């Protein structure tokens, strides 16, 4: 599990390799990642956008930017949380992801919340390069 706190927001990520959706012979490796966003502060916030950088073992990068997550722009109350699961394919058997969320507070001011960098590695890999 990977965790990072920015201001009053904690982001926890748990990646999981999906062998049933992967095809190593075709260089297709698929991971799911579950994210929990916790508001440990005293003000309601709203997640507005996501920004991901996905890097495979050969150093090839892909960026993903868009509104919200999984089709939602959730409001997160003080002491509350929002959880979702998404996924990504890679052309190599390992890689990593990093990124941030754009959020707004009650005053409408935008701020960024870091997502911890997390490894995408096969479960039985002898060495984990990330």
Helices and strands as residue ranges (DSSP letters): E 2-6, E 9-17, G 19-21, G 24-26, E 29-39, E 45-56, E 61-67, E 75-76, E 81-90, E 94-104, E 110-121
